[in-house]
Amino acid sequence: MFEERLRDWAAARGARLEIAGVEVVEEVLRKLEARRADGMIDAGFYQENLSWVKALEELGLSRSKRVVAVAVPSPIHVLPVKAGGRVIDALIPPTYVRYKKTFDDVLADMKANALGEGEEAAVLKVPLKSLAVHMGLTAYGRNNITYAAGFGSGLQVLGYVVASPKWRARKTKTGAWPEGMLAKCSTCRACVKACPTGAIREDRFLLAAERCFTLHSESRRPIPAWAKPPKSLCLIGCMDCQLVCPENKGRLKTAPSGMEFTAEETEAVLEAGRRLEDGEGAGGAASLRAEAAWRSAWAKFDRLGLTEDLDVMGRNLGLFLKRRQGSWALS
């Protein structure tokens, strides 16, 4: 059976997997549009981050196809950087390292070892967190980050659409697709207290994404003055809510990145960040690219499969170093 093959394949790799008809995508898109129309999703945030979402027919999803959501372990990667005469463990949160490559690698493995004759699969481009929650693969925490059994929030969600010449159109599922929330979140407020920018709200479950530090840390725009940096020294994103989450106790893993920044490389990255802060934009770092330290730092980021701009990470690192207090290492 198709589902048994896929579940056995995922289990053998320490992954989690769920399968559904394409109507789950329809429901995810319907709720997304409703929340946008109701103003629950900030208009600017939607335009910049969710305007790529397509309608069901534009995605080429016929009723004969299946949706497969996979959760694979994704640790926090540690990247030591030398700055100010000491080595500091900078963090890269789950999913950033080799994010795009993971989709392709898992897809290739699925095709080679799980799919049968004539069956095809392709990457599905939809809001994957919401998809996985609707399918019961993961559940939302109050921080709107998804959690899976045994993984905590240290996971990457992957989405695929699978087709077989043997399948006929399925009947559309009727009734509600529940959006599961972790039971502990009904009484716990650890992440609310830990969030440095107030993005995690008491008055509603949906995250105020436009206030989340992660969003601003990924942008080339200046980080707003009100956006207090988190305690966790992340080169990109923020780990404050995840590090205090009881659901992550004993589950959130760290792994060495296999890279380390020399003092010269760190300074080159910081200088690019300073130029970005000064409003020089992408061209500000152009003159640095001829320097050996910049090139070697970029090569290390490239091997990690990081798609974020190096000067953006340099700006983030510089922001943390300005307020160096206590230990930056993960405790």
N, C-alpha and C positions, 0 to 999 in steps of 0.2 A: 504494500500500500504506500501511496505517495507520502502521506503524513508520517507514517511509521519510519520510512527511510530518512526523512528530514530530521525527525526528532532523535533518531539514533545517531545520525551524523553530528548534530549539535551536541548531544550529550557526550560523545566521544572526545569532543574538543573543549569540554568544560564551559560550554555556552548555554544560553537559554533561548528557546524558540517558541513562537506561537504562529498559527496560521488562521486566516480568515478570508472571507469573500471581499470583493472590492467595495461593498457597501460600507465597510468600516472607514474607508477613505472618504466616502461621501459624507459620512457623519462628522468626521474631523473637520472637513472643509466647511460644512454647514455651521458648526459651532464657532469656528474661527470668524466667519463672516458676521454671525450674529453678535459676537463680542465686539467686533470692530464697529458695527452699526450702533451698538449701545454705548459706545465710548469707553468700554472697559479696557480696550487696548488703545494706548496713546496713538494719535493719528500719525505723528512724525515717526514713531517707532515702527508702526505698521508699514509705512511707505519705504523706509530704509531697510527693513529687515524681513518683511513678509510679502512684499509685492510680487515676488517671484512665484508665489503659489498659483497653480493652474487649476482650472475646473476639471472635473472627472473626465469629461470627453477629451479635453486637451492632453490629458495624461495617457490617453490611449488605453484606458482600462475598460475592457468589456466584461460582461457578467460571467464569462467563462474562465476568467483568470483568477488567480489566488494571490493574496498578499501575505508575505512572510516577513515577520519582524524577528530580529536576532539581537540578543544582548551578549556582548563579549566583555570579559574583564578589561579594565583600563586603569592602571595605577597612576598615582602622582609621580611624575618624574622629577628627580633632583638634579639640578645643573649647578655645580659649584662655580662661583665666580670670585676672582681675586680682586679685591678693592680695598684701598686704604690700609694696605699692609696685612690684611687678613683674608681668609677664605670664608665666603658666605654661601650657604646652601640656598640657592634660589629654586623656587618650585614652579613646575609646569603642571597645571591641574589635569585631571583625566580628560581624555579625548583629543587634546591638542596635538600630541605627538603622533605623526603618521595618520592623521585623521582620514584624509582622502584615500590613502593607500590601503587602509583597512577595508574599506568598502570593496575595492577591486580584488584584494587578496581573498576575502571571504567569498565573494562571488565566484572567483575562479575555482576555489576549493569546492564550493557547492556544485558547480557544473561538473567537475571532475569526479566527485565522490558521492553525490547524493541524488542527482537528477537522473531520470531514466531516458530511454530512447525517445527522441523527438521533443523532450521537455526543454524549455528555454527559460532563462531568468535575466532580469535587468535591474539595475539600481532604481529604486522608487524615490522620487524627489517630492516629498510632502513633509509637513511638520512631524518629525519622527518621534519626539517625546510624547506628543499627544496621541499619535498612532499607537505606540507601544502601551500606553496606559489604557486606551480604549480596548485593546486586544487582551488585556490582562497580563501582559508580559512584565510590566513594571507598575509601580504606584507612585503618585506624587507625594513628595514631602511638602511641608508648609512653605519651604523655600522654592517650590515649583521645580525642583530638581527631581529626577526620577531615580527610583531605587528598585533593585531586583533582589530576590531571595539569595542570600549568601554573598552578594556583591556589595551591598550597601549602595552608595552612589558612585562607586568606582567602576563605571561601565560605559560602554559606547553602544548606542542603539543604531542598528543598521536596518534598512528597509529594502525589500525586493518585491518585484512582481514576477510571478511564475505562470507559465502557460504550457498547456499540453494539447496536442491534437486530439486526444481521447476525451477531453472534458467538454461537457455541454454547459450552457448557461445555468448558473445557480439561481435559486429563488432568493429574492432580497430578504434579508433578515428584517423582521418587524420588531418594534419595541425599542427600549432605550439601550444605548451603549454606555455603561457606567464609567465614570472617571474615578478610578480608585484613589483613595488617600490612605497613607499609613495610619494605622489605628492610634499610634502614639501621638500623632500630631494634634489630636483633639484636645489634649491637655498640656502638651509640651510647648514652651515658648523659647527654647534655647536659641534657635536661629533668629527669632525676632530680636532678641536682645543682642545677638552677636553682629547683626547686619550693620555695617558702618554708615550706610546711607539711608536707612529707613525704607528700603525697597520691599521688605517683607512686612506685610500689613497685618494689623489686628482686626481691622474692620472688614476685610475681605480675604478670600483665599488666593485669588489671582495676584501674582507678583506685579508690582509697579515696575515693569521692566525698564522704563525710561530712567529710573533712578538707580538701577543696579550698576554697581561699579564695574562689573565685568563688561557691560556694554560699552562704557566709556574707555575702558582700558584697551579695547580692540580697535577703537576709532582713531583716525588721524586728527580729528578735531581736538582742540584743547580740552583737557579734563576740567569740568566745571569746578569753581572754587568751593561749592558746597559738597562736592563728592569726596568725603573723607576717605583716605586710603585705608584698606584693610590692614589688620595686624599681620596676616600671612604674607610673606615676601614672594609674591607670584610675579613672574615675568609677564604674564598675561592672565587676565581673569582674577578671581578671588576665591579663597578657600575658607573664609571665616565661618560661614554657616555650616559647611560640611564637616569642619574639624570639631565643632562642638556638638554635632548631631548624635544623639544616643543610638540611632539606628546604624551608625557607622562604627560604633565601638568594636574593635577587633576585626573589622571588615575592610576598612579603607587601607589599601596597600601603597607602599612607596617602592620605587625602583630607581636604580641609578640610570641616568640618561646615557652614560658611556662617554660623555663629553665634559670638558672643563674649560672655562675661559681663563686665559692668562691675564695678567695685569694689563698688558698692552691691548689685548682683545677687548677686555672690559672697558677700558678707557675709550677705545674707538667707538664702541656701541653707545656709551654714555654721551660722547660728543655728538653723535648722530641724533640722539634723543634731545640734546640741548638745542640743536639747530631746528629740530621739529617744533620744540616749544617756542622758539624765537620767531616762528612763522615762516621759516624758509621752505616748508613743504618737502615734497619728495626730492626736489633738486638740491636741498640743503646737504644731503648726504652724498651727492654725486661725486664731489671732490674727494671724499674719503675712500671711494671704491678703488682708488689706485694704491692705497696703502695696504701693506702686507697684513697688518693686524685686522683690518676690516675684512679683507678677503678670507682670511682663515676663520674669523668668527662667522661670516656668512656661510662658509662651507660646512661648519659644524651644525648650524641651524638647518641647512639644506639636508644633511644626512638624517636629521630628526624628523624631516618631513613637515616642518612648521611653515605654514603659508602666511602667517602674520608678518608684517614688515619689521625688519630689524631695528629701524629707528624708533618705531612705536614701543618695542620692548625696551629699548634704551631709555626712552622717556619714562616708562614705568619703573624701571630699575632705579633711575636717578631720583624719582619721587620718593621711593622707599628709603634710599640711602640718606636723603635729607633729614629724615626723621628716624634715624637709627636709634632704637631704644630697646634694650633687652636682647634676647637671642632671637635671630631670624630662623634658626633651624626648626624644623618640624618636631614638635614634642609629643 
